[in-house]
Amino acid sequence: MLASPTPSPEGAVDHDGRVLRVRTARRNRFVSACQQLLALGLVLAALTPAARTVTMDVRPAAPADARSQGGAALRSAPATVPTTAVDPDVTEYSLTAPQGARLAPGALRASSRRTATGGQQLTSDAVPVLGYGAVGVTWQHGQQVADDALAVEARTFQDGAWSDWTDVPYHDDHGPDPDSDEARHARPGTEPLLVGEVDQVQVRVATDSSAPADMKLAVVDPGEATTTARQTPEIDTDSLDGDPAGTSETSEGELALRAKVAAPKPKIFSRAQWGADESMRDKPSLHYYEVHAGFVHHTVNANAYTRDQVPSIIRGIYAYHTRSQGWSDIGYNFLVDRFGRIWEGRFGGVGRPVVGAHTLGYNDNAFAMSAIGNFETARPSRAMVRAYGRLFAWKLALHGVDAADRRQHVTSDYFKAINGHRDAGSTACPGIHLYNRIPRIRELASTAQEGWDGRELESSLVGSARPDLVLRRAVDGKVFLRQVVPTDSGYRLGKRVSTGLLLPGADRIIKAGDWDLDGYGDLIVKDGGTLWLYRGVGRGKFAPDPKRLALGFGEVTKLAAMGDFTGDGRPDLMGQPDGGSMRIYPGAGASGLRRSYTAYSPVPGRKQVPIGRWDRDGAPDSLIRTRSGLVLYYGNGPGGFTRQKSMALPVRGYDWLIGVDDVDLIGHSDLIARTRSTGQLWVIPGSADGFRAPVAITGDTQGYDLAG
């Protein structure tokens, strides 16, 4: 064994050229501190303290037992957390030479021998560990190794003795998607193995053939918090209203969901609360897509950690993913500890469809929460399983997915709404004991979503399950509501409900969903270039004094309320300025609108007809009415439209055409149309394959305008 070298200045090597340093400035301070403590005869016990589519329907509150699921865990006891960012330290030791390169004698920190079967075995030097350490092994970008063609083990030295060898798991299907920007410079590697507070660590690598080029042993010191505090979770999804763009540097992404969404609102410890150094992540790599399903993972490290050690464990994973593997951020969207506490993972907003690096090939359409521990050897706690149920119920509901759904399209295949990592690849993750609890997680999440039906168009302003029409009487501008009610032979208009509104001069009346997130449907009225919010108060009535939302909309055409297009829990608008491109106008509730951005190139056509989640992929879609037909534009959430498809539906004879939520309550949005020449109303049922034959609605609407 080689003696541990003396740390050298940052960016340099030691006297024999053997240590490749990633960062060393902090380590010098630690060595000095440790020497002082040893001189005092103290034992350092712990370096780190305790540590796209939301539904728009008005729905009943969840049952009491669903909302209280998890007992004490739901109340989220406080934790000891850092009060400032903590800088981890990663030291890397070269085990093999880079491809095509020659290294000076002694530059490698491993011995090597060939096996009788043509493979290779590497054994690293014993290297020092500082802090609550973690280790992993990575190799050169582009070197593909099957997970059954390589085995890595580690052992530690403490109190004068070596431990037994322990597996360091490696799975070739854990990481950023191969075609993503994040994967361009990513290094394959093992999972980070938590070794804790030990003196030294050593690894050995066995391969079926030659070892991969540029193998490095990474030793991670998660850093020590200089100040700590006892805090409750910073992100309260039931009451906090965060930045929908996900750009806040403190507790970004917190959002206020509507009180009527019947799913528990988990409390989540923020990135700041585990001490994330935001300068370590690659900020331009942050991107969003869609959430169709969730995956259960485990971090494959120690199980006997304390409450106070959790923030340092997460920092160790973060540092390994970013500094050793070259990922843009920590791979998981969320993490959960054995005490049932949920921690924010990848930056970008807990309520938004942030693309992570967790389930190779399926990251764009899914999120993941990783359980801290190794659940191939240990059983998950009840608190951990219940935390999974709460988080998955909320996150899936937020993006329009039923937790009990057995068929969700995720990138290139179909999955259940809740899955284990092994369901998507050849891996043991999340360990047999946690995997066996996934049926229970599905049950808890489904129970928590009771009362939620997965739809996103505002179905009723009067408070029932059926959609209603907003009618304005031409003679005086009075606004009424009438529901569409199924009968034995078709449909009829329900009784007329007065809204109390008088809007004779309004250019447009738009059903806006629950714009202010108070549980009641609202209207947005366009009067010249001004948008006004009329806030619903229930039973088809509206507050008498409107709130001005925005100016400058006089030349915006095809204006429509899209539901939650940006994935922040709030309804949004979309429209096209005269001569410009189609734009998204993110909603900010009663505060107005946030800065708009381009959703698509200029869209030809006469009117935009929101149609909800037409293809059931978690993002709102839209129909554009042209002179003779309809074109379906598929949405992908924050990014806008992705593609278009002509729909086989003749519309030339209709003067009214609006999208409504599922009239028959069978799971798909429909259209309401009116024949221009006769005034006859129709339901045009929608399905995954297109539109079915129109069905007549009994009831007279002559002398009325119809709001979209």
C-alpha positions as MATLAB code, in Angstrom:
seq = 'MLASPTPSPEGAVDHDGRVLRVRTARRNRFVSACQQLLALGLVLAALTPAARTVTMDVRPAAPADARSQGGAALRSAPATVPTTAVDPDVTEYSLTAPQGARLAPGALRASSRRTATGGQQLTSDAVPVLGYGAVGVTWQHGQQVADDALAVEARTFQDGAWSDWTDVPYHDDHGPDPDSDEARHARPGTEPLLVGEVDQVQVRVATDSSAPADMKLAVVDPGEATTTARQTPEIDTDSLDGDPAGTSETSEGELALRAKVAAPKPKIFSRAQWGADESMRDKPSLHYYEVHAGFVHHTVNANAYTRDQVPSIIRGIYAYHTRSQGWSDIGYNFLVDRFGRIWEGRFGGVGRPVVGAHTLGYNDNAFAMSAIGNFETARPSRAMVRAYGRLFAWKLALHGVDAADRRQHVTSDYFKAINGHRDAGSTACPGIHLYNRIPRIRELASTAQEGWDGRELESSLVGSARPDLVLRRAVDGKVFLRQVVPTDSGYRLGKRVSTGLLLPGADRIIKAGDWDLDGYGDLIVKDGGTLWLYRGVGRGKFAPDPKRLALGFGEVTKLAAMGDFTGDGRPDLMGQPDGGSMRIYPGAGASGLRRSYTAYSPVPGRKQVPIGRWDRDGAPDSLIRTRSGLVLYYGNGPGGFTRQKSMALPVRGYDWLIGVDDVDLIGHSDLIARTRSTGQLWVIPGSADGFRAPVAITGDTQGYDLAG';
ca = [
       0.000    0.000    0.000;
       1.145    3.510   -0.779;
       1.034    6.144    1.914;
      -1.536    8.877    1.438;
       0.132   11.830   -0.316;
       0.173   15.306    1.090;
      -2.522   17.448   -0.578;
      -1.102   19.778   -3.203;
      -2.264   23.247   -4.295;
      -5.382   23.414   -6.458;
      -4.726   22.453  -10.070;
      -1.342   20.811   -9.265;
      -0.169   17.250   -8.600;
       1.867   15.870   -5.722;
       5.616   15.195   -5.847;
       5.280   11.795   -7.564;
       2.651   12.944  -10.077;
       0.106   10.355   -9.024;
      -2.917   12.313   -7.808;
      -5.321   13.963  -10.225;
      -6.971   16.728   -8.234;
     -10.355   18.165   -9.153;
     -10.589   20.505   -6.197;
      -8.233   20.717   -3.234;
      -8.484   24.166   -1.683;
     -11.180   23.052    0.726;
      -9.312   19.889    1.632;
      -6.353   21.857    2.965;
      -8.678   23.566    5.391;
     -10.119   20.221    6.463;
      -6.701   18.668    7.026;
      -5.719   21.598    9.201;
      -8.956   21.389   11.153;
      -8.593   17.645   11.652;
      -5.036   18.078   12.947;
      -6.245   20.587   15.499;
      -9.016   18.293   16.633;
      -6.675   15.327   16.909;
      -4.323   17.421   18.993;
      -7.173   18.037   21.382;
      -7.935   14.306   21.459;
     -11.407   14.686   19.995;
     -13.143   12.364   17.569;
     -15.062   14.040   14.783;
     -18.384   12.206   14.644;
     -20.166   13.977   11.842;
     -19.055   16.658    9.422;
     -22.532   17.531    8.223;
     -25.414   18.536   10.507;
     -28.995   17.319   10.209;
     -28.687   18.079    7.813;
     -48.171   19.427  -17.705;
     -51.230   19.714  -16.987;
     -53.251   20.492  -13.915;
     -56.965   19.805  -14.084;
     -59.226   22.789  -14.541;
     -62.426   21.228  -13.249;
     -63.978   22.287   -9.959;
     -63.847   19.142   -7.894;
     -64.758   18.052   -4.392;
     -62.105   18.119   -1.715;
     -60.337   14.886   -0.910;
     -61.710   12.656    1.824;
     -60.257   13.310    5.230;
     -58.457    9.987    5.315;
     -56.795   10.692    1.974;
     -55.622   14.132    3.026;
     -54.247   12.902    6.336;
     -52.433    9.976    4.765;
     -49.078    9.471    6.350;
     -49.902   10.748    9.833;
     -46.958   12.451   11.433;
     -44.925   12.188    8.264;
     -47.403   14.442    6.456;
     -46.795   17.113    9.066;
     -43.110   17.180    7.984;
     -41.066   17.525   11.158;
     -38.206   20.030   10.984;
     -34.656   19.057   10.078;
     -31.248   20.489   10.857;
     -30.098   21.938    7.534;
     -27.332   24.203    6.219;
     -28.218   27.882    6.068;
     -25.798   28.608    3.211;
     -24.536   26.720    0.182;
     -21.872   24.101    0.893;
     -19.029   23.433   -1.540;
     -18.258   19.713   -1.986;
     -14.773   18.497   -2.866;
     -14.193   15.772   -5.471;
     -10.786   14.155   -5.849;
     -10.196   11.856   -8.810;
      -7.467    9.221   -9.206;
      -6.592    7.829  -12.630;
      -6.890    4.044  -12.894;
      -6.398    3.623  -16.673;
      -4.962    5.899  -19.347;
      -7.194    7.880  -21.703;
      -7.677    6.282  -25.094;
      -4.635    6.840  -27.307;
      -2.716    8.645  -24.565;
       0.506    7.848  -22.736;
       0.957    8.714  -19.088;
       4.169    9.192  -17.172;
       5.362    6.251  -15.072;
       3.533    6.205  -11.745;
       0.707    8.444  -12.958;
      -1.857    5.666  -12.551;
      -3.092    4.846   -9.068;
      -3.903    1.175   -9.695;
      -2.194   -2.136  -10.298;
      -3.443   -4.267  -13.177;
      -3.356   -7.921  -14.184;
      -4.907  -10.034  -16.914;
      -7.209  -12.897  -15.970;
      -7.164  -16.386  -17.405;
     -10.357  -15.675  -19.361;
      -8.938  -12.613  -21.120;
     -10.411  -10.061  -18.766;
      -8.651   -7.456  -16.660;
      -8.570   -6.785  -12.931;
      -7.580   -3.435  -11.488;
      -6.887   -2.734   -7.835;
      -6.554    0.874   -6.797;
      -4.180    2.293   -4.243;
      -5.609    3.023   -0.840;
      -6.592    6.685   -0.958;
      -7.734    9.060    1.788;
     -11.332    9.941    2.586;
     -12.415   13.166    4.250;
     -15.885   14.055    5.436;
     -18.932   11.838    5.150;
     -17.477   10.377    1.988;
     -18.779    8.667   -1.128;
     -16.894    6.938   -3.941;
     -17.567    5.974   -7.536;
     -15.739    4.941  -10.693;
     -16.214    6.601  -14.089;
     -14.616    6.147  -17.493;
     -14.209    7.859  -20.834;
     -17.194    9.300  -22.682;
     -18.365    7.021  -25.466;
     -16.955    3.821  -23.903;
     -20.039    1.611  -23.771;
     -19.900   -1.207  -21.216;
     -22.756   -3.601  -20.510;
     -23.663   -3.751  -16.842;
     -22.887   -7.482  -16.708;
     -19.429   -6.987  -18.268;
     -17.960   -4.995  -15.390;
     -17.949   -5.365  -11.604;
     -16.677   -2.830   -9.094;
     -16.110   -3.399   -5.378;
     -14.890   -1.150   -2.583;
     -13.546   -1.595    0.906;
     -12.692    0.907    3.624;
      -9.999    1.261    6.256;
     -10.875    2.526    9.719;
      -9.574    1.954   13.243;
      -6.654   -0.076   11.938;
      -8.688   -2.650    9.992;
     -10.096   -3.184    6.499;
     -13.763   -3.883    5.901;
     -15.075   -6.615    3.630;
     -15.444   -5.858   -0.073;
     -18.798   -4.250   -1.001;
     -20.383   -4.050   -4.456;
     -20.430   -0.627   -6.099;
     -23.467   -0.938   -8.400;
     -23.257   -0.068  -12.059;
     -26.219    0.063  -14.450;
     -25.825    1.083  -18.083;
     -29.399    2.426  -18.242;
     -29.062    5.106  -15.574;
     -28.281    8.548  -16.932;
     -29.215   11.266  -19.430;
     -30.847   10.171  -22.675;
     -28.192    9.464  -25.342;
     -29.518   12.061  -27.803;
     -29.692   14.864  -25.246;
     -27.291   17.781  -24.899;
     -26.555   16.593  -21.374;
     -25.223   13.278  -22.670;
     -22.705   14.790  -25.094;
     -19.924   14.948  -22.538;
     -21.308   12.655  -19.834;
     -19.019    9.969  -18.450;
     -20.424    6.499  -17.813;
     -19.881    5.182  -14.320;
     -21.055    3.384  -11.249;
     -23.480    4.688   -8.701;
     -21.878    6.732   -5.897;
     -21.359    4.448   -2.881;
     -21.593    6.071    0.529;
     -18.624    5.011    2.674;
     -19.174    7.468    5.531;
     -16.454    8.685    7.867;
     -13.519    6.375    7.231;
      -9.780    6.866    6.846;
      -9.138    5.290    3.449;
     -10.899    3.535    0.597;
      -9.783    1.109   -2.062;
     -11.614   -0.224   -5.127;
     -11.086   -3.135   -7.448;
     -12.529   -3.505  -10.933;
     -13.075   -6.718  -12.872;
     -13.955   -6.661  -16.591;
     -14.706   -9.329  -19.183;
     -12.154   -7.804  -21.567;
      -9.886   -4.776  -21.385;
     -10.854   -2.164  -18.839;
     -12.411    1.019  -20.271;
     -10.090    3.900  -21.091;
      -9.618    6.847  -18.716;
     -11.070    5.118  -15.655;
     -11.060    7.325  -12.591;
     -11.815    6.697   -8.947;
     -13.777    9.651   -7.545;
     -13.728   10.315   -3.811;
     -16.367   12.833   -2.769;
     -16.246   14.957    0.362;
     -19.725   16.556    0.607;
     -18.405   19.517    2.575;
     -19.204   20.843    6.009;
     -21.917   23.394    6.742;
     -20.527   26.382    8.606;
     -23.938   27.299   10.031;
     -27.101   25.270   10.449;
     -30.672   25.767   11.638;
     -33.717   23.713   12.484;
     -36.195   24.308    9.661;
     -39.413   22.898    8.275;
     -39.648   22.132    4.552;
     -39.282   25.334    2.568;
     -41.539   24.241   -0.301;
     -45.170   23.965    0.799;
     -47.053   23.055   -2.365;
     -50.360   23.823   -0.665;
     -49.672   27.495   -0.013;
     -46.499   28.799   -1.654;
     -46.599   30.606   -4.993;
     -43.277   30.288   -6.766;
     -41.721   31.413  -10.001;
     -43.346   29.486  -12.847;
     -40.282   29.886  -14.986;
     -38.295   27.961  -12.404;
     -35.632   30.650  -12.162;
     -35.646   31.479   -8.463;
     -32.332   30.689   -6.811;
     -33.779   29.942   -3.392;
     -36.986   27.970   -3.160;
     -37.822   27.922   -6.859;
     -40.804   26.206   -8.325;
     -43.086   26.286   -5.287;
     -46.640   26.745   -6.388;
     -50.144   27.041   -5.029;
     -52.338   24.298   -6.377;
     -56.064   24.731   -6.376;
     -57.655   23.651   -3.123;
     -60.070   21.490   -5.074;
     -57.483   19.159   -6.583;
     -58.008   16.084   -4.455;
     -54.411   15.066   -3.929;
     -52.226   15.624   -0.868;
     -49.936   18.613   -0.995;
     -46.500   17.354    0.077;
     -44.024   19.536    1.884;
     -40.595   19.373    0.315;
     -37.168   20.394    1.597;
     -35.618   22.683   -1.010;
     -32.227   22.467   -2.692;
     -31.043   25.317   -0.494;
     -31.910   23.224    2.549;
     -29.480   20.472    1.599;
     -26.838   23.070    0.810;
     -26.831   22.961   -2.992;
     -24.079   25.041   -4.561;
     -25.959   26.270   -7.631;
     -22.742   27.199   -9.430;
     -22.016   23.477   -9.885;
     -24.938   22.795  -12.200;
     -24.971   23.630  -15.900;
     -27.698   26.260  -16.030;
     -28.202   26.348  -19.844;
     -28.935   22.603  -19.824;
     -32.163   23.019  -17.818;
     -35.109   22.007  -19.969;
     -38.690   20.807  -19.723;
     -40.904   18.407  -21.585;
     -43.824   16.355  -20.249;
     -44.759   14.101  -17.337;
     -46.628   10.933  -18.241;
     -45.374    8.630  -15.481;
     -43.140    8.376  -12.426;
     -40.270    6.001  -11.641;
     -39.155    4.689   -8.249;
     -35.364    4.507   -7.768;
     -32.927    3.942   -4.927;
     -29.517    5.545   -4.419;
     -27.831    2.228   -3.549;
     -25.832    3.478   -0.576;
     -25.869    2.972    3.190;
     -29.085    2.434    5.136;
     -28.035    3.295    8.695;
     -27.634    7.033    8.199;
     -28.958    9.523   10.734;
     -31.411   12.333   10.121;
     -28.637   14.911   10.298;
     -26.512   13.165    7.655;
     -29.115   13.320    4.855;
     -28.159   16.741    3.405;
     -24.530   15.650    3.080;
     -25.568   12.403    1.361;
     -27.525   14.381   -1.236;
     -24.625   16.798   -1.748;
     -22.341   13.817   -2.343;
     -24.649   12.451   -5.041;
     -24.940   15.932   -6.574;
     -21.168   16.393   -6.685;
     -20.571   12.956   -8.195;
     -23.237   13.431  -10.878;
     -22.002   16.890  -11.896;
     -18.243   16.852  -11.347;
     -17.361   13.221  -12.000;
     -20.017   12.088  -14.460;
     -20.407   15.436  -16.177;
     -24.178   15.641  -15.863;
     -25.860   19.030  -15.799;
     -27.344   18.504  -12.321;
     -28.280   15.794   -9.875;
     -30.103   13.119  -11.852;
     -33.245   12.657   -9.742;
     -36.194   15.057   -9.557;
     -36.816   14.186   -5.898;
     -35.219   12.159   -3.123;
     -36.791   10.662   -0.005;
     -35.013    9.535    3.149;
     -35.882    6.648    5.451;
     -37.644    9.080    7.788;
     -40.209    9.953    5.099;
     -38.828   13.417    4.338;
     -38.977   14.529    0.697;
     -36.107   16.561   -0.786;
     -36.031   18.576   -3.992;
     -33.591   17.128   -6.516;
     -32.935   18.577   -9.963;
     -33.325   22.333  -10.289;
     -36.211   23.845  -12.260;
     -39.313   23.828  -10.060;
     -40.954   20.946   -8.235;
     -44.249   21.517  -10.059;
     -42.779   21.679  -13.544;
     -41.902   18.873  -15.993;
     -38.139   19.105  -15.473;
     -36.207   16.580  -17.567;
     -33.831   14.626  -15.348;
     -31.161   11.950  -15.850;
     -32.531    8.895  -14.111;
     -34.173    6.402  -16.491;
     -32.214    6.095  -19.719;
     -34.428    6.597  -22.764;
     -37.460    7.783  -20.802;
     -36.366   10.998  -19.088;
     -38.320   13.364  -21.352;
     -41.698   11.936  -20.361;
     -41.210   10.971  -16.720;
     -39.978   12.100  -13.332;
     -38.233   10.072  -10.641;
     -37.879   10.040   -6.881;
     -34.961    8.080   -5.470;
     -35.053    6.486   -2.050;
     -31.848    7.126   -0.098;
     -30.503    3.673    0.757;
     -29.975    0.215   -0.662;
     -33.268   -1.641   -0.808;
     -31.823   -4.785   -2.261;
     -30.622   -5.450    1.305;
     -33.009   -3.423    3.495;
     -36.763   -2.908    3.646;
     -38.183    0.600    3.124;
     -39.806    2.217    6.137;
     -43.531    2.838    6.260;
     -42.818    6.582    6.310;
     -40.828    6.289    3.080;
     -43.561    4.321    1.289;
     -46.207    6.821    2.370;
     -44.028    9.699    1.203;
     -43.884    8.053   -2.212;
     -47.685    7.821   -2.237;
     -48.089   11.514   -1.385;
     -45.491   12.799   -3.822;
     -46.587   10.636   -6.745;
     -50.281   11.439   -6.214;
     -49.589   15.169   -6.244;
     -47.032   15.226   -9.051;
     -49.052   12.978  -11.392;
     -52.298   14.880  -10.719;
     -50.509   18.138  -11.408;
     -49.636   16.884  -14.883;
     -52.973   15.294  -15.664;
     -52.152   11.647  -14.959;
     -54.290    9.206  -12.986;
     -52.044    7.346  -10.530;
     -53.977    4.141  -11.242;
     -53.529    4.381  -15.015;
     -52.058    1.184  -16.442;
     -51.164    2.523  -19.893;
     -49.215    5.750  -20.266;
     -47.073    6.399  -23.327;
     -43.560    7.267  -22.168;
     -41.256    8.318  -25.033;
     -41.250    5.029  -26.942;
     -43.198    2.487  -24.899;
     -46.186    2.083  -22.595;
     -45.912    1.969  -18.815;
     -48.116    2.189  -15.783;
     -48.347    5.614  -14.198;
     -46.056    4.438  -11.351;
     -43.138    2.091  -12.051;
     -39.869    0.797  -10.715;
     -36.671    1.580  -12.583;
     -36.349   -2.118  -13.428;
     -39.614   -1.905  -15.392;
     -37.760    0.254  -17.926;
     -34.422   -1.571  -18.125;
     -32.239   -4.446  -17.055;
     -31.422   -3.295  -13.533;
     -32.095   -4.330   -9.954;
     -33.087   -0.745   -9.093;
     -34.975    0.120   -6.874;
     -34.043   -3.052   -5.009;
     -36.343   -6.015   -4.503;
     -37.776   -4.837   -1.180;
     -38.781   -1.383   -2.435;
     -39.945   -2.792   -5.759;
     -42.285   -5.127   -3.885;
     -43.883   -2.054   -2.246;
     -44.755   -0.343   -5.545;
     -48.298   -1.847   -5.600;
     -48.806   -0.238   -2.179;
     -47.409    3.075   -3.481;
     -49.894    2.921   -6.377;
     -52.709    2.217   -3.935;
     -51.766    5.132   -1.680;
     -51.376    7.520   -4.617;
     -54.656    6.454   -6.192;
     -56.524    6.822   -2.895;
     -55.045   10.285   -2.459;
     -56.367   11.301   -5.876;
     -59.967   10.370   -5.040;
     -62.313   12.922   -6.522;
     -59.861   13.850   -9.279;
     -60.810   12.741  -12.803;
     -57.849   13.741  -14.946;
     -59.512   16.355  -17.168;
     -58.233   19.866  -17.727;
     -60.866   21.940  -19.542;
     -63.159   23.895  -17.246;
     -66.357   21.861  -17.449;
     -68.788   23.871  -15.388;
     -69.117   27.360  -14.001;
     -72.205   26.373  -12.022;
     -70.369   23.635  -10.144;
     -71.557   20.373  -11.673;
     -69.701   17.710  -13.662;
     -71.339   18.707  -16.974;
     -69.930   21.423  -19.239;
     -71.883   24.628  -19.644;
     -72.099   27.275  -22.346;
     -71.590   30.992  -21.759;
     -74.232   32.930  -23.706;
     -74.510   36.705  -24.155;
     -77.902   38.091  -25.134;
     -77.498   40.378  -28.123;
     -80.260   42.797  -27.185;
     -78.773   43.939  -23.860;
     -75.440   42.136  -23.292;
     -76.627   40.081  -20.299;
     -74.560   36.940  -19.756;
     -76.151   33.566  -18.941;
     -74.997   29.979  -18.477;
     -76.699   26.864  -19.849;
     -75.482   23.327  -19.318;
     -75.338   20.579  -21.949;
     -77.296   17.640  -20.539;
     -77.465   14.121  -22.099;
     -80.920   12.674  -22.866;
     -82.083    9.291  -24.172;
     -81.959   10.567  -27.763;
     -79.150   13.127  -27.661;
     -78.643   16.290  -25.635;
     -80.565   19.301  -24.402;
     -79.739   22.686  -22.974;
     -80.346   23.009  -19.260;
     -82.096   25.879  -17.567;
     -80.772   29.381  -18.010;
     -78.600   30.652  -15.106;
     -77.977   34.392  -14.800;
     -74.394   35.350  -14.037;
     -75.213   38.906  -12.998;
     -72.829   40.234  -15.652;
     -73.720   42.859  -18.257;
     -71.141   42.966  -21.079;
     -72.703   44.562  -24.171;
     -69.481   46.011  -25.613;
     -67.009   43.179  -24.933;
     -65.071   41.870  -27.922;
     -64.515   38.378  -26.466;
     -65.662   36.412  -23.438;
     -63.292   33.550  -22.617;
     -63.820   30.701  -20.170;
     -60.529   30.897  -18.288;
     -60.696   27.891  -15.980;
     -59.855   28.510  -12.348;
     -57.604   31.447  -13.159;
     -57.095   32.651   -9.581;
     -56.874   29.135   -8.056;
     -59.696   29.637   -5.571;
     -61.715   26.611   -6.694;
     -64.210   28.474   -8.905;
     -64.252   28.971  -12.669;
     -63.511   32.470  -13.950;
     -64.045   34.510  -17.132;
     -61.600   36.727  -19.022;
     -63.168   39.509  -21.066;
     -61.357   41.269  -23.902;
     -62.532   44.869  -24.279;
     -60.505   46.638  -26.941;
     -56.885   46.008  -26.005;
     -57.586   45.372  -22.316;
     -58.097   42.004  -20.617;
     -60.340   41.909  -17.551;
     -60.704   39.058  -15.055;
     -64.192   38.345  -13.731;
     -63.698   36.098  -10.726;
     -66.193   33.332  -10.129;
     -67.749   32.989   -6.681;
     -69.670   29.764   -7.275;
     -73.053   28.669   -8.640;
     -72.518   30.629  -11.838;
     -72.105   33.998  -10.102;
     -69.191   36.429  -10.419;
     -67.681   39.177   -8.299;
     -69.043   42.542   -9.507;
     -65.708   44.378   -9.800;
     -63.385   42.999  -12.486;
     -59.616   42.915  -12.151;
     -57.557   44.331  -15.011;
     -55.095   41.670  -16.166;
     -53.221   43.218  -19.079;
     -53.098   45.905  -21.764;
     -51.967   45.811  -25.385;
     -54.112   42.942  -26.679;
     -55.969   44.920  -29.323;
     -54.090   43.265  -32.208;
     -53.807   39.773  -30.678;
     -55.853   37.247  -32.633;
     -56.708   33.603  -31.948;
     -56.670   34.417  -28.222;
     -57.687   31.464  -26.059;
     -57.342   30.055  -22.549;
     -55.273   26.887  -22.813;
     -55.438   25.412  -19.334;
     -52.046   24.960  -17.687;
     -49.697   25.050  -20.659;
     -46.490   25.942  -18.785;
     -46.787   23.293  -16.070;
     -46.748   25.699  -13.116;
     -50.236   24.896  -11.843;
     -51.905   27.987  -13.334;
     -54.033   28.461  -16.468;
     -52.388   30.294  -19.352;
     -53.402   32.208  -22.488;
     -52.182   31.768  -26.028;
     -52.615   34.153  -28.927;
     -51.001   35.536  -32.054;
     -50.164   39.235  -32.405;
     -51.032   40.614  -35.819;
     -48.171   39.753  -38.151;
     -46.304   37.818  -35.461;
     -45.817   34.298  -34.165;
     -48.085   32.325  -31.847;
     -47.205   33.226  -28.245;
     -47.812   31.818  -24.773;
     -48.914   34.328  -22.123;
     -48.262   32.554  -18.793;
     -50.935   33.256  -16.212;
     -50.092   34.735  -12.821;
     -53.551   34.562  -11.277;
     -55.112   37.826  -10.219;
     -51.687   39.470  -10.598;
     -52.011   39.329  -14.378;
     -49.696   37.736  -16.922;
     -46.025   36.913  -16.908;
     -43.680   37.637  -19.791;
     -44.832   35.988  -23.009;
     -42.693   33.874  -25.287;
     -42.956   32.300  -28.730;
     -44.824   29.006  -28.858;
     -44.730   28.396  -32.609;
     -44.137   30.086  -35.933;
     -47.076   32.109  -37.343;
     -50.171   29.880  -37.399;
     -52.552   30.437  -40.320;
     -56.257   30.248  -39.627;
     -59.244   32.115  -38.248;
     -59.657   30.995  -34.647;
     -57.977   28.897  -31.962;
     -60.111   26.238  -30.252;
     -58.535   24.794  -27.071;
     -59.245   21.072  -26.871;
     -57.479   19.988  -23.686;
     -55.253   16.908  -23.709;
     -56.380   15.483  -27.048;
     -53.672   12.815  -27.189;
     -53.583   12.211  -23.421;
     -49.875   12.945  -23.198;
     -50.037   15.393  -20.302;
     -49.902   18.652  -22.316;
     -52.790   20.769  -23.677;
     -53.394   20.688  -27.421;
     -55.236   23.087  -29.705;
     -57.360   23.116  -32.830;
     -56.938   25.941  -35.345;
     -59.974   26.652  -37.484;
     -59.099   27.378  -41.096;
     -61.452   28.439  -43.909;
     -62.641   24.894  -44.513;
     -61.362   22.617  -41.773;
     -59.477   22.068  -38.524;
     -55.777   21.544  -37.862;
     -54.702   19.884  -34.613;
     -51.561   21.337  -33.026;
     -49.956   19.060  -30.448;
     -48.618   20.823  -27.367;
     -45.583   19.838  -25.351;
     -46.083   22.121  -22.387;
     -43.620   25.002  -21.838;
     -42.035   24.643  -25.269;
     -45.187   25.320  -27.292;
     -46.466   23.255  -30.201;
     -44.463   20.356  -31.638;
     -46.354   19.237  -34.768;
     -49.684   19.493  -36.549;
     -52.259   17.226  -38.124;
     -55.233   17.966  -40.362;
     -58.525   16.726  -38.920;
     -61.236   15.199  -41.096;
     -64.124   17.405  -39.984;
     -66.012   19.787  -42.311;
     -66.675   23.039  -40.430;
     -67.672   25.474  -43.182;
     -71.325   25.643  -42.129;
     -70.749   26.352  -38.418;
     -70.686   29.835  -36.899;
     -69.889   28.549  -33.385;
     -67.145   26.050  -32.651;
     -65.720   25.664  -29.144;
     -63.910   22.967  -27.183;
     -65.583   21.626  -24.055;
     -64.689   19.043  -21.493;
     -66.051   15.529  -21.948;
     -69.850   15.899  -22.318;
     -70.537   12.196  -21.766;
     -67.873   11.822  -19.082;
     -66.147    9.040  -21.011;
     -62.622   10.457  -21.023;
     -62.173   12.730  -24.055;
     -62.802   16.381  -24.910;
     -65.574   17.272  -27.376;
     -66.714   20.152  -29.582;
     -69.889   22.223  -29.460;
     -70.941   23.610  -32.861;
     -73.871   25.648  -34.202;
     -75.152   25.571  -37.770;
     -75.100   29.116  -39.098;
     -78.226   28.870  -41.256;
     -80.578   27.217  -38.739;
     -79.147   27.883  -35.280;
     -79.064   24.141  -34.535;
     -76.584   23.165  -31.802;
     -74.490   19.976  -31.971;
     -72.182   17.941  -29.798;
     -69.329   16.593  -31.931;
     -67.845   13.816  -29.781;
     -64.073   13.528  -29.770;
     -62.014   10.372  -29.507;
     -58.374    9.375  -29.797;
     -58.990    8.597  -33.480;
     -60.780   11.819  -34.396;
     -64.390   13.041  -34.328;
     -67.566   11.009  -34.427;
     -70.842   12.039  -36.058;
     -72.511   15.191  -34.649;
     -75.412   14.697  -32.232;
     -78.137   17.330  -31.959;
     -78.712   19.486  -28.873;
     -82.302   20.514  -28.197;
     -82.626   24.152  -27.192;
     -82.812   27.590  -28.797;
     -79.835   29.971  -28.842;
     -81.136   32.475  -31.382;
     -80.270   36.023  -30.338;
     -77.197   34.971  -28.345;
     -73.448   35.022  -28.827;
     -71.392   32.116  -27.543;
     -68.268   32.625  -25.436;
     -65.177   30.565  -26.273;
];
